[in-house]
Amino acid sequence: MASKFFRLVALLMIFVSSFSFAQAVEETVPEEATAAEEGPKSVDHKESRYEISAIEEPAEGLNYYITKDENNQYSFVQKLSWNKINDIKNYRITIERLTDAGWVQVLEKDLTENRIEVSLEAGQYRFQVSVINLFDQLEKSSSWRNFEVLKALQPKIENLQTDSMYLSSKKADGIFTLNGSNLNERTIFTMEKKDVEPPKILYGKVLSLSPDGSSAQVQFDINDIDEGKYEIYAQNPGGLSVISKTLHIKNKKDKKWRLTVGGGYSFALALSKNQLTKYTQKQAFPLTGTAKIAIIPIWTKIGDFGFSAIGNYSFMIPTNSRTYKLTGNLATALGCLTYQKYLMPKKLLIDVHAGAGMASIFGLSFENKSTGQKSPALNSVGLAFGGGLGLQYQFAKHLYAEVAGDFVFCKFQDMTFGMIYPSASFGGRF
């Protein structure tokens, strides 16, 4: 009679233990699964699936961490846990990995605790927990729970296509091209403005990605971008991130050209003796002025290109001859191709130009000092070729000073000569 009583009690204990586990084990979930990011479902993953990525340092509250050994090798550690069940012998956890051949077991272990930490390579996994009762019998197993371990890669941004953007420009679309490495479809791109409280964070949409992860085209909503300094971040799964250089957003029109207008003092110096110097008996004409205008519409990384017009006017003062005196005027005008490059940002600029145009001698007349007779005024037009170099320094907003030297070769019907025009001038840059 006593023997039958004890058998009945034992069967009741087994029944109660089995019923309790059947309710508890079905709710088995990875530790802190509510905080994990839910990944996309696939045909092979019909159960709950959690994306899990390694991070650089262990962090409290995460269900994974990474450790580094003395050889600077990183090991990923995944934490799994499930509901605690009383009055059992132990738990048995089974972990399988998805391969081309299907699910393959990578671990099976008996535990007395309702948690485990395992080091896993990147891949897709599932785990199942079973209960071993007090009679060392497999009582019941939970359903499979899927999770994914992603390899943590350090993203790099080596350069950004541009370091500034004008909001009012027609080309302002919020699209940026970033070049670097380890950029993939899971990389999160943000555009952050930190000089405001709270900091402004915008999330980008990946438009295109190179197969090797070296380039990504990302678009941010242009309507959410305002003036200021921004930084673009790239963050890979696992929390590894990198920052690009500062991006300047401006709310003004995208200027398409640069205009400089200037004028100043110059003097004309004849290179050699010729018909002009023979009659004037002078090599230099100190009463000379210069004027210049330049339009620069093409801006490149190697410098800026455009067009300029340069004019010089010289008054030929009377000669000191005893028998006659000569007066007249010499003017040259050149249309030039111009190259400009900043040697110091927005301060010091070099200007190189060369071209062709016209030269004119007008109002040239001789007067006999003895008789007072004066010859009719001579006016002549010829060709001019030349070029020069100038150095401009912007000393105030839109204002610059320039020193320059130009050479002009003049060819008239009956004479040719070359002139050098050193000059100092002031002007405006717009």
Disulfide bonds with the S-S distance in Angstrom:
none
